[in-house]
């Protein structure tokens, strides 16, 4: 066992021992992620840029001779126990649906489980804040299962694994399949790729059409996440509505241009502008947001490669304006957080993070001014709203990994 275990890991190991009567054999961890640019572009076949952050999900566990999984969490009561033959979904609202979904998708890809496992989950990813706690859990569990050896994918880079980027991308697709087909959430690949491909002081770039994935130096900046303390329930159903509006925009552009494009992101802003609808319809505005976001990601990648953080920050702020005006997935609380951030020391740029409508903003901040920035945002947001935001000063982090204990 590593010599300098964190308090959280020690707690996980102790609680595993108490629950299952033996010491854990494997430790896996995966970071949360923040979306830097590319809001709602992933399922439209567009470009995205994100970063893994130093908030993570940790899983410790060991094998079981039965083909049964037993999973417990520090954050929820009880132990979820299920067979690994025909895996069935639990209550959709339960966090264990994601656990079962990963097991289901891994078995479908790799040919079934050779044994069972016991596991304990702990972490510090804020739940429901737009930092993709679900993808962090999925990625940690995928790394755990591969390291434990209870499921063995065939050899080759095209199969799930952690040793190569091709293996990590294959794992991301398996995890995304579990979310789409088992959990029933129609998300794109952004979250899983970010949690698996993260690297310290780097952003992760993803082309959701070609699947090109690369890491771009971001530098030693602070990524400050500001939680508006508004409920994500405000967004219930809105994600699927926006997907439908994007699909309507795609269908209309196909009709107008005669092009058989498969994805909205195959069109250019110039084509959209040539067919502007008056008055501006929802489908036209959603399409404008997606296509302008693609442009911002491209320019943002060039800016980072040139070491130009000021331009990258400005593009983040432009992204938020587009979310507010064209995609209409911001909110009064999120806008207020961005206004508070803009007036605080060290601010380089900021935008809403994740699906939107509630949850968090992500801010690019000078590392030496991160704490004064956080205190300023708290005070300004409280004065204007009466709420105390949760502010997390984060740094970039490595992607998912696993070790034997």
C-alpha positions as CSV (number, residue, x, y, z in Angstrom):
1,X,0.0,0.0,0.0
2,X,1.4,3.5,-0.9
3,X,3.2,5.1,2.0
4,X,1.5,8.5,2.0
5,X,-2.2,7.9,1.6
6,X,-4.6,10.8,1.9
7,X,-7.1,11.0,4.7
8,X,-9.9,10.3,2.2
9,X,-8.2,7.1,0.9
10,X,-7.5,5.9,4.4
11,X,-11.2,6.4,5.3
12,X,-12.2,4.5,2.1
13,X,-9.9,1.6,3.0
14,X,-11.1,1.4,6.6
15,X,-14.7,1.5,5.7
16,X,-14.2,-1.2,3.0
17,X,-12.5,-3.4,5.6
18,X,-15.4,-2.9,8.0
19,X,-18.0,-3.6,5.4
20,X,-16.5,-6.6,3.6
21,X,-14.1,-8.1,6.2
22,X,-10.9,-7.8,4.1
23,X,-8.5,-5.2,2.9
24,X,-9.0,-3.7,-0.6
25,X,-6.8,-4.9,-3.4
26,X,-7.2,-2.0,-6.0
27,X,-7.6,1.7,-5.8
28,X,-8.9,3.7,-8.8
29,X,-9.5,7.4,-9.1
30,X,-10.9,9.7,-11.7
31,X,-11.2,13.5,-11.8
32,X,-14.2,15.8,-12.3
33,X,-14.1,18.0,-15.4
34,X,-15.0,21.5,-16.4
35,X,-16.0,22.6,-19.8
36,X,-13.9,25.5,-21.0
37,X,-15.3,26.0,-24.5
38,X,-17.8,24.2,-26.6
39,X,-21.1,24.3,-24.8
40,X,-23.7,21.8,-26.2
41,X,-21.5,21.1,-29.3
42,X,-20.6,17.5,-28.5
43,X,-23.9,15.9,-29.5
44,X,-23.9,18.1,-32.6
45,X,-20.7,16.6,-33.9
46,X,-18.7,19.8,-32.9
47,X,-15.6,20.8,-31.1
48,X,-15.1,20.9,-27.4
49,X,-12.4,21.9,-25.0
50,X,-12.4,20.9,-21.3
51,X,-10.1,20.3,-18.4
52,X,-9.9,17.6,-15.7
53,X,-9.7,19.2,-12.2
54,X,-8.5,18.2,-8.8
55,X,-11.8,17.0,-7.5
56,X,-12.1,13.3,-7.8
57,X,-14.0,10.0,-7.3
58,X,-12.0,7.3,-5.5
59,X,-13.0,3.6,-5.6
60,X,-11.3,0.9,-3.5
61,X,-12.2,-2.7,-3.7
62,X,-11.4,-6.3,-4.3
63,X,-12.6,-9.5,-6.1
64,X,-15.4,-11.7,-5.0
65,X,-15.7,-15.4,-5.9
66,X,-19.4,-15.0,-6.8
67,X,-20.5,-13.2,-10.0
68,X,-22.1,-10.5,-7.8
69,X,-21.3,-6.9,-7.3
70,X,-21.6,-5.2,-4.0
71,X,-21.1,-1.4,-4.0
72,X,-21.3,1.1,-1.1
73,X,-20.7,4.9,-0.9
74,X,-19.6,7.3,1.7
75,X,-22.3,9.7,0.5
76,X,-25.3,7.3,0.5
77,X,-26.7,4.7,2.8
78,X,-26.8,1.0,2.1
79,X,-25.0,-1.5,-0.1
80,X,-26.2,-2.1,-3.7
81,X,-25.9,-5.8,-4.6
82,X,-26.7,-7.1,-8.0
83,X,-25.8,-10.1,-10.2
84,X,-23.3,-9.6,-13.0
85,X,-25.1,-12.0,-15.4
86,X,-28.2,-10.2,-16.7
87,X,-27.7,-6.8,-15.2
88,X,-30.9,-4.9,-14.5
89,X,-31.3,-1.2,-13.9
90,X,-32.2,0.1,-10.4
91,X,-34.2,3.2,-9.7
92,X,-33.2,5.8,-12.3
93,X,-32.7,8.4,-9.6
94,X,-30.2,6.3,-7.8
95,X,-26.4,6.8,-8.2
96,X,-26.0,3.1,-8.5
97,X,-27.8,3.1,-11.9
98,X,-24.5,4.5,-13.2
99,X,-22.5,1.7,-11.5
100,X,-24.8,-0.9,-13.0
101,X,-24.7,0.8,-16.4
102,X,-20.9,0.7,-16.5
103,X,-20.9,-3.0,-15.6
104,X,-23.5,-3.7,-18.3
105,X,-21.6,-1.9,-21.0
106,X,-18.2,-3.4,-20.0
107,X,-19.7,-6.9,-20.1
108,X,-21.3,-6.2,-23.5
109,X,-18.0,-5.0,-24.9
110,X,-15.6,-7.4,-23.3
111,X,-17.5,-10.6,-23.1
112,X,-18.8,-10.8,-19.5
113,X,-17.4,-11.0,-16.0
114,X,-15.0,-13.7,-14.8
115,X,-15.9,-13.0,-11.2
116,X,-17.5,-10.5,-8.9
117,X,-16.3,-7.6,-6.8
118,X,-16.9,-5.6,-3.7
119,X,-16.2,-1.8,-3.8
120,X,-16.5,1.3,-1.7
121,X,-16.8,4.8,-3.3
122,X,-15.7,8.1,-1.8
123,X,-14.8,11.5,-3.3
124,X,-15.0,15.3,-3.2
125,X,-16.8,16.1,-6.5
126,X,-19.7,18.4,-5.8
127,X,-22.9,16.6,-6.8
128,X,-25.3,18.3,-9.2
129,X,-23.0,21.2,-9.8
130,X,-22.2,20.7,-13.5
131,X,-18.8,19.1,-12.9
132,X,-19.8,15.7,-14.2
133,X,-19.7,13.7,-11.0
134,X,-21.4,10.9,-13.0
135,X,-18.6,10.7,-15.6
136,X,-16.0,10.8,-12.8
137,X,-17.7,7.9,-11.1
138,X,-18.0,6.0,-14.4
139,X,-14.3,6.6,-15.3
140,X,-13.1,5.5,-11.8
141,X,-15.2,2.4,-12.0
142,X,-14.0,1.5,-15.5
143,X,-10.4,1.9,-14.3
144,X,-11.2,-0.2,-11.2
145,X,-12.7,-3.1,-13.2
146,X,-9.9,-3.2,-15.7
147,X,-7.2,-3.2,-13.0
148,X,-9.0,-5.7,-10.8
149,X,-9.1,-8.2,-13.6
150,X,-12.6,-9.4,-13.1
151,X,-13.3,-8.4,-16.6
152,X,-10.7,-8.8,-19.3
153,X,-11.0,-7.0,-22.6
154,X,-9.2,-8.6,-25.6
155,X,-5.7,-7.3,-26.3
156,X,-5.4,-4.4,-28.7
157,X,-5.6,-0.6,-28.7
158,X,-9.2,-0.7,-30.0
159,X,-10.4,-2.2,-26.7
160,X,-10.9,-0.4,-23.3
161,X,-7.7,0.2,-21.4
162,X,-5.6,2.9,-19.7
163,X,-2.2,2.2,-21.2
164,X,-2.7,4.0,-24.4
165,X,-4.8,7.0,-25.6
166,X,-6.6,4.6,-28.1
167,X,-7.5,2.4,-25.1
168,X,-8.7,5.3,-23.1
169,X,-10.8,6.5,-26.0
170,X,-12.3,3.1,-26.4
171,X,-13.1,3.1,-22.7
172,X,-14.8,6.5,-23.0
173,X,-17.1,5.2,-25.7
174,X,-18.0,2.2,-23.5
175,X,-18.8,4.5,-20.6
176,X,-20.8,6.9,-22.9
177,X,-22.8,3.9,-24.2
178,X,-23.7,3.0,-20.6
179,X,-25.0,6.5,-20.0
180,X,-26.9,6.6,-23.3
181,X,-28.4,3.1,-23.5
182,X,-28.6,2.0,-19.8
183,X,-29.1,5.2,-17.8
184,X,-31.1,6.9,-20.6
185,X,-29.2,10.2,-20.7
186,X,-28.5,11.3,-24.3
187,X,-25.1,12.9,-23.6
188,X,-22.1,13.1,-25.9
189,X,-18.5,12.0,-25.3
190,X,-17.2,15.2,-23.7
191,X,-17.5,14.1,-20.1
192,X,-15.9,10.7,-20.3
193,X,-13.1,11.8,-22.6
194,X,-12.3,14.7,-20.2
195,X,-12.1,12.5,-17.2
196,X,-9.9,9.9,-18.9
197,X,-7.6,12.2,-21.0
198,X,-6.9,14.9,-18.4
199,X,-3.4,16.1,-17.8
200,X,-2.0,18.6,-15.4
201,X,-1.6,22.1,-16.8
202,X,-3.4,21.1,-20.0
203,X,-6.8,21.4,-21.6
204,X,-8.4,18.5,-23.5
205,X,-9.5,19.2,-27.1
206,X,-12.1,16.9,-28.7
207,X,-13.5,16.8,-32.2
208,X,-16.8,14.9,-31.8
209,X,-17.1,14.2,-35.5
210,X,-13.6,12.8,-36.3
211,X,-12.8,11.8,-32.6
212,X,-9.5,13.6,-32.8
213,X,-8.4,14.1,-29.2
214,X,-5.4,16.0,-28.0
215,X,-4.0,17.8,-25.0
216,X,-3.1,21.5,-25.3
217,X,-1.0,23.4,-22.8
218,X,-3.1,25.6,-20.5
219,X,-0.4,26.8,-18.1
220,X,-0.5,27.2,-14.4
221,X,-3.8,29.0,-14.0
222,X,-6.6,28.6,-11.5
223,X,-9.9,27.2,-12.6
224,X,-12.4,28.6,-10.1
225,X,-15.8,26.9,-10.1
226,X,-18.6,29.0,-8.6
227,X,-21.8,27.2,-7.6
228,X,-24.9,29.3,-7.8
229,X,-26.7,27.2,-5.2
230,X,-29.6,26.9,-7.6
231,X,-31.2,23.5,-8.2
232,X,-30.4,21.5,-11.3
233,X,-34.1,20.6,-11.3
234,X,-34.6,23.9,-13.1
235,X,-33.0,22.1,-16.1
236,X,-35.3,19.0,-16.0
237,X,-36.3,18.3,-19.6
238,X,-34.5,21.3,-21.1
239,X,-31.5,19.3,-22.3
240,X,-33.7,17.1,-24.5
241,X,-35.7,20.1,-25.7
242,X,-32.5,21.8,-26.9
243,X,-31.3,18.6,-28.6
244,X,-34.6,18.6,-30.5
245,X,-34.2,22.2,-31.5
246,X,-30.7,21.5,-32.8
247,X,-32.0,18.6,-34.8
248,X,-34.7,20.9,-36.2
249,X,-32.1,23.4,-37.2
250,X,-30.1,20.6,-38.9
251,X,-33.2,19.5,-40.9
252,X,-33.9,23.0,-42.0
253,X,-30.4,23.6,-43.2
254,X,-30.5,20.4,-45.1
255,X,-33.6,21.6,-46.9
256,X,-32.3,25.0,-47.7
257,X,-28.8,23.9,-48.9
258,X,-29.6,20.5,-50.4
259,X,-26.7,19.1,-48.4
260,X,-27.1,15.7,-46.8
261,X,-25.1,16.6,-43.7
262,X,-25.3,14.2,-40.7
263,X,-24.4,16.7,-38.0
264,X,-25.2,20.4,-37.5
265,X,-21.5,21.1,-37.0
266,X,-20.9,20.2,-40.7
267,X,-22.4,23.6,-41.7
268,X,-20.5,26.9,-41.5
269,X,-21.7,30.1,-40.0
270,X,-21.7,31.7,-43.4
271,X,-24.2,29.2,-44.6
272,X,-26.5,29.8,-41.6
273,X,-26.2,33.6,-42.1
274,X,-27.3,33.2,-45.7
275,X,-30.5,31.6,-44.6
276,X,-31.4,33.8,-41.7
277,X,-35.0,33.3,-40.5
278,X,-37.0,36.5,-39.6
279,X,-38.0,36.7,-36.9
280,X,-35.3,34.6,-35.5
281,X,-36.6,31.1,-34.7
282,X,-35.4,28.9,-31.8
283,X,-33.9,26.4,-34.2
284,X,-31.9,29.2,-36.0
285,X,-30.6,30.7,-32.7
286,X,-29.6,27.2,-31.4
287,X,-27.7,26.6,-34.7
288,X,-26.0,29.9,-34.5
289,X,-24.8,29.1,-31.0
290,X,-23.4,25.7,-31.9
291,X,-21.6,27.0,-35.1
292,X,-20.2,30.0,-33.3
293,X,-19.0,27.8,-30.4
294,X,-17.1,25.6,-32.9
295,X,-15.4,28.8,-34.2
296,X,-14.6,29.8,-30.6
297,X,-13.0,26.4,-29.8
298,X,-10.8,26.6,-32.9
299,X,-9.7,30.1,-32.1
300,X,-9.2,29.1,-28.4
301,X,-7.0,26.2,-29.4
302,X,-4.8,28.5,-31.5
303,X,-4.7,31.0,-28.6
304,X,-3.5,28.4,-26.1
305,X,-0.9,27.1,-28.4
306,X,0.4,30.7,-28.7
307,X,0.3,31.1,-24.9
308,X,-2.4,33.8,-25.3
309,X,-4.5,33.3,-22.2
310,X,-6.1,36.8,-22.5
311,X,-7.7,35.8,-25.9
312,X,-8.8,32.4,-24.5
313,X,-10.5,34.1,-21.6
314,X,-12.3,36.5,-23.8
315,X,-13.6,33.6,-25.9
316,X,-14.9,32.0,-22.7
317,X,-16.8,35.2,-21.9
318,X,-18.1,35.3,-25.5
319,X,-19.3,31.7,-25.1
320,X,-21.4,32.7,-22.0
321,X,-23.0,35.6,-23.9
322,X,-23.9,33.2,-26.7
323,X,-25.4,30.7,-24.2
324,X,-27.4,33.5,-22.7
325,X,-28.7,35.1,-25.9
326,X,-28.8,32.3,-28.5
327,X,-29.0,28.9,-26.6
328,X,-30.9,30.4,-23.7
329,X,-29.5,28.0,-21.2
330,X,-28.2,30.5,-18.8
331,X,-30.2,31.9,-15.8
332,X,-30.3,35.1,-13.7
333,X,-28.1,33.4,-11.1
334,X,-25.5,32.2,-13.6
335,X,-25.4,35.7,-15.2
336,X,-25.0,37.3,-11.8
337,X,-22.1,35.0,-11.0
338,X,-20.4,36.0,-14.2
339,X,-20.9,39.7,-13.5
340,X,-19.5,39.2,-10.0
341,X,-16.5,37.4,-11.5
342,X,-15.8,40.1,-14.1
343,X,-15.5,42.7,-11.4
344,X,-13.2,40.5,-9.2
345,X,-9.3,40.5,-9.2
346,X,-7.5,38.1,-11.4
347,X,-10.4,37.4,-13.8
348,X,-9.4,36.3,-17.3
349,X,-12.7,34.9,-18.6
350,X,-15.7,32.9,-17.5
351,X,-18.8,31.1,-18.6
352,X,-21.5,28.7,-17.4
353,X,-20.4,25.1,-17.2
354,X,-22.3,22.0,-18.2
355,X,-25.9,21.8,-19.4
356,X,-26.7,25.2,-17.9
357,X,-29.9,26.7,-16.4
358,X,-28.5,26.2,-12.9
359,X,-25.4,24.9,-11.3
360,X,-21.9,26.4,-11.8
361,X,-19.8,28.8,-13.7
362,X,-16.1,28.2,-14.6
363,X,-13.7,31.0,-14.4
364,X,-10.1,31.3,-15.7
365,X,-8.2,33.2,-13.1
366,X,-4.6,34.2,-12.4
367,X,-3.2,31.6,-10.0
368,X,-1.7,34.2,-7.7
369,X,-5.1,35.9,-7.3
370,X,-7.3,32.9,-7.0
371,X,-8.2,33.3,-3.3
372,X,-8.9,37.1,-3.5
373,X,-11.0,36.3,-6.6
374,X,-13.0,33.7,-4.7
375,X,-13.7,36.0,-1.7
376,X,-14.7,38.8,-4.0
377,X,-17.2,36.7,-5.9
378,X,-18.7,35.3,-2.7
379,X,-19.3,38.9,-1.4
380,X,-20.6,40.3,-4.6
381,X,-23.0,37.4,-5.3
382,X,-24.3,37.4,-1.7
383,X,-24.9,41.1,-1.8
384,X,-26.9,40.9,-5.0
385,X,-28.8,37.6,-4.4
386,X,-28.8,36.9,-0.7
387,X,-27.3,33.5,-1.4
388,X,-23.8,32.3,-0.4
389,X,-22.2,30.6,-3.4
390,X,-19.9,27.6,-3.1
391,X,-16.6,28.6,-4.6
392,X,-14.0,25.9,-5.5
393,X,-10.5,26.9,-6.4
394,X,-9.2,24.1,-8.6
395,X,-6.2,23.2,-10.6
396,X,-5.9,20.9,-13.6
397,X,-5.4,17.2,-12.9
398,X,-4.4,13.9,-14.4
399,X,-7.0,11.6,-16.0
400,X,-8.2,8.3,-14.5
401,X,-5.8,5.8,-13.1
402,X,-5.6,2.7,-11.0
403,X,-3.1,1.0,-8.7
404,X,-2.8,-2.3,-6.8
405,X,-2.7,-1.8,-3.1
